[in-house]
Amino acid sequence: MSVAARELQAALLIDSKCTLGEGATWCARTGRFYWTDIEGARLWRYDPRDGRSTCWPMPERLATFALCADPHYLLLGLATHLAFFDLSTGETQKIVDVEPGINTRVNDGRCDRQGRFVFGTKDEASPVKAIGGFYRLNPDLTLERLPLPAPAIANSIAFSPDGATMYYCDSPTRTIRTCEYDAAGGSITNDRVFATLTDATGEPDGSTVDRDGGLWNAQWGGGRVVRYGPDGVEAARVSVPTAQPSCVALGGAQLGTLYITSARVGLDAAALAKDSRAGGVFIATPGARGLQEPFFQGSPARRREVSSSYR
C-alpha cells in the first residue's frame, strides 16, 4: 500500500495552548495521558474517562519525564537536573545535576525496556551547536554518559519491542539514527543512520515504537507524524493540523490511539492567527498498537540510601 493511501488526519483533542508541548506519555496503569509544557514549566495529565485535564507547576522547565515503578512518583527531567516528583504532594526530590557549567538543558528521554532512563540534552544558544550529550540514569541512581555523538538537540529516543535496538536523533541533521543496545549491560554498538527525512520541511522530534517495531516520529515544522518500519522505510503518515507537532505516544484502552503534542513557540502573531490550535494535543487512530511504557526502576528510597552513603 502506498504512503499516500495510508495518510491519515489527526484531530484536536485538548486546546491546551502549550508554549512547547512535549513528553507525550501514556500510563497504562492508570489509563491517563501525561505531557509537559517545557517553556510553561508545567506537567499536564488528561483522563479520557471524564475528559478532565490537570496541571502542576514545576520548579523549572520540565523537558521530559518517566513513569516510575512506584505509582506515587514520576521521574522528572528538569532543565538542569533529574528529580523525583510526588504526585500526591507536588514535592520534588533532586537526584543529580546534568551538565553543570554548560549552556545546555535536558531534552528528550524514554526508559529502556529494563527500566533505565535514557535521555539527551540540547544547546541553549542560538544558533545551536553540537555540545550536548546522551545519558542513562540507572536504577541505583548512578548517571552515565553514553558513547554517542554529541547532539545540538537530542530527540527521538525510543527502543524496539525487544529492547535490543535504540533510536535517537540530533534534530538539525534531519536524520534518525539507530544502534544495537545490549538489554542486559546497556552497551551500545553499530551506530548508524536509520532514516533521513525526505520532505523539504521538518525535523525529527519525539518518537514512540509500536508493538510491530514501527517507529512513529513527530516532525517539527512539517505538520506530520511519520511511521518508519523496522527497515527505516516510511510506511504511513498522519497529517497534523498544526505546524509543530513535537512528540507522540500510543495509548487508550487498546493502545491504539496516537496522542500528539505540539507547540506555539517561535510562531509570530500572523502565524498563530492561521494556526490557532498550536500547542494543543491531537489524536488519530492509525491502526497500530503500542506497548506499555516501561517504568523507571529507581525510587526515592534508593536516593536516600545513596545520599546517606556520602555522609
Secondary structure, DSSP 8 states (H G I E B T S, - for coil): --HHHH-EE-EEEE----SBEEEEEEETTTTEEEEEETTTTEEEEEETTTTEEEEEE-SS-EEEEEEBSSTTEEEEEESSEEEEEETTT--EEEEEESSTTSSEEEEEEEE-TTS-EEEEEEE-SSS--S---EEEE-TT--EEE-SS---SBEEEEEE-TTS-EEEEEEGGGTEEEEEEE-TTT--EEEEEEEEE--SSS-EEEEEEE-TTS-EEEEEETTTEEEEE-TTS-EEEEEE-SSS-EEEEEEESTTS-EEEEEEB-TT--HHHHHH-TTTT-EEEE--S--------B---HHHHHHHHHHT-
